[in-house]
Amino acid sequence: MELGLPFEAPRLLSNSRLAVEAAEFARDAGKHGEFHRAVLVAYFAQSKDIGDVEVLAGLAEQVGLDPVRLRGELSSGAYAGIRAAAGAEATQLAVTGVPTYIFAGGARVVGAQPLDYFRRLLESIAVTPT
């Protein structure tokens, strides 16, 4: 919990398709950061199923979003196109896992990695002033 986000290996594997769409709903409402964090805590610290509309609606309400409206948007597929476009971009960039961080010069970090891994990578690719 070094960065304030509790983490444990999830006890279930959720399909995150609806969570991604719900995050776009939250972005449009100006609450993406809060909602994204709530989803991460729900999945990685509480082993909640972030593929369940009711879990997402509860998280939306928790951060001040309208859960009824979220259910409607997810049901109608209002954000499915945005999710599909992101998926196409991920395929084009050869993303094979999540999270994936791509740095200038092509360095990548795939999957949940320890903070020290990021530190070492950033030190290795850092540009030193001349």
N, C-alpha and C positions, 0 to 999 in steps of 0.2 A: 504494500500500500504506500510505496514511496512517493507517489505523485497524488495521493489522495483518492485513488480509485481502487476499492477493494477488488481482489481478483482470486478466483478459484476456478479450477477446470469445470466447465459446465457438465451437469449430469444428464443433459439431453442435447440433442442436435436439432436446433430450430431451423426452419426455412425462413430466411430473413427477408424474403421478397416483400412482404407487407410492411415490415419494419422500415425498409428503404423507402417505400412509398409514403409511409407515415412521416418519415423524416423530411420528405419534400413538402408535405402539408405543413409541418412545423416551420420549415424554412420560409414558406410563403406568409406565415403568421408572425414571423420575427422571433421564433422561439426554437430555432434549430439547435443551438448549443445546449440549452437546458434539456430539450427532449432527447438529444443524442446521448447526453450523459445519463439520463434516466434509463434509457434502453440498455446502455452498457452495464450499469449497476444491476438492473433487473436480470440480465442474462448471465453476467460473469460473477456476480456476488450472491444472487438469489435464485439462480437456476430457473428463472421463469421462461415460459415459451413465448419468445418475441415474434413467433409466427401466428399467434392467436390474437384475433381482432380485439377481444375483450381485455387482454393484457395491455395491448397498445392503447386502447381507449382509456384504461385506468391511468397509464403513464401520461397520456395527453392531459387528462384532467389534473393530474398531480402538478404539471408545469403551467397550468392556466389555459390550456387549449380546450375547445369545445369537443367533448367526446362523441356527441351525437353527430356533429358535422364530420368528424374524422371517420366514423363508421360509414357514413354515406359516401364520402369521397373514396374510401377503400373499396366499398361495394360496387361503385360505378366504374372503377378503374381509372379515375381521373389522373392519377399519377403513374400509371403503368407505362406510358410512353417515355416519360423521363427516366424511369428505372431501366427500360429496355435500351435506351440510348446510352446510359451509363454502362450497361452490360456490353454493348457493342464496342464502346471505347475501351473497356477493360480487355476485351478479346484482341483488339487492334494493338494494345500495348503489351500483350502477352502476360497479363496478370493471371497467375495460377492459384492464388490464395489470398485470403484477407486476414488482417490488413496487409496491404502492399504499399510501401513507401518507395517512390522513385526519385532519386536525387540527380542534380545536374551531373552530366558525365556518365550517366547510366547506372550508377550504383543503386542497388535495391535491397530492401529489407522485406522479407515475406514472412508473414505469420507473427504471432505474439512473441516478441523477443525481449530479453532483459534490458533494462536501461543501459547497463554497461556496454552491451553490444552496440547500441546507438552511439554512445559516447566514443567508442573506439572507431567506429566507421566515420563519424563526423570529424574526428581528429585526423584520420587518414586522408580524407578528401578536402580538408580545409585549405583554403588558399592563404598562404602567408604573404604579408605585405613585403614589397621589395624596397 
